[in-house]
Amino acid sequence: PEVNVKWEAWGNRNNPAVLLCPSLSVSSHARSTAEDPTAGWWENIIGAGKAIDSEQFYVVCASNLGSPFGSTSPLSNGPDGKPYGPRFPQITPRDQAQAFLGLLDEIGVGRLHAVIGASLGGCTAIEVAASDPDRVERLLTIASTARSTAGSAALRHVQRDAIRLDPKYKNGNYTPDQPPLDGLRLARQLGMITYRSLEEFRQRFKGNLGVPTDGSIGFAAANKEALPFDVERYLRHTAEKFAGKFDANCFLTLSLCSDLMDVARGSENFAAGVGRIGKNTKTLVIGVENDMIIPYAEQLAFYTVLRSLGRDVNVIQHSSIYGHDSFFVEEHLFAPAIRKFLSGDLI
């Protein structure tokens, strides 16, 4: 089917191309542009002289299918002229990859110097490399997986149930003025707990819940909604910001998309699926020690199979209290390896 893919680009089109695949919660706006000067989600990674150097590379980033950021999604009109809503087809990272490869064909980008992605974006990057192996010179994944596992799926299942159990969800047939915001907020709060680490919460709140010590919480304790924990306020604030920019059906679509990651789908086994990636593709796998949602063991498994197949591959483990979210929060941890990998010095 025909789809629209929202995209942005930085650098000279004649330079080697780098495709950047976004994670679940972000758009094609990875860096500011003349048209949109607001800071992008990887503002400190992309740009002149930065790790992904826009003076050296032509950098393309596209919004995910199913997201509320301009590509075809549950918010788009279907063939009947009405929004797809819950009728939107369930997509996989392989579908995302096919859409992005189609975009590259459409805009005249052939060979890729690299495809890069973190989290869900890393899944898409793997599928790009596996779907068009002769096109991709380098593959870089961060906090990602080649095959989703039960633990990650369990966490995302609870998030999806939070939305589906909101009375306003109405099986996905909610109206724009009455969205299931309570469910979406709760899903995001659950996500924030798994995207970070327990140590990050301990340091952020100095080991203190922020409850008054003067005995004034007696009444508040009777009203369970009124307990003034700092961590509660933090989670609710971040959830409120997320719910203001996202859509429930989009979240459900992309959450399940993450669970459906399996590079070996249609292959004889996992090794055969990983082996779809080109023999000459150089790969860098980066994991995070404190990642609760996609543990480092999953990155190590992907690396180990690639290595067993005789591929040029390296693996790096970072330690960060920000866990899965560290590629957003601590860009300086990842920038040196990204720069070296793109220049050919790391493999």
Secondary structure, 3 states (H helix, E strand, C coil): CCCCCCEEEECCCCCCEEEEECCCCCCCCCCCCCCCCCCCCCCCCEECCCCEECCCCEEEEECCCCCCCCCCCCCCECCCCCECHHHCCCCCHHHHHHHHHHHHHHHCCCCEEEEEEECHHHHHHHHHHHHCCCCECEEEEECCCCECCHHHHHHHHHHHHHHHCCCCCHHHCCCCCCCCHHHHHHHHHHHHHHHCCHHHHHHHCCCCCCCCCCCCCHHHHHCHHHCCCHHHHHHHHHHHHHHHHCCHHHHHHHHHHHHCCECCCCCCCHHHHHCCCCCCCEEEEEEECCCCCCCHHHHHHHHHHHHHCCCCEEEEEECCCCHHHHHHHCHHHHHHHHHHHHHCCCC
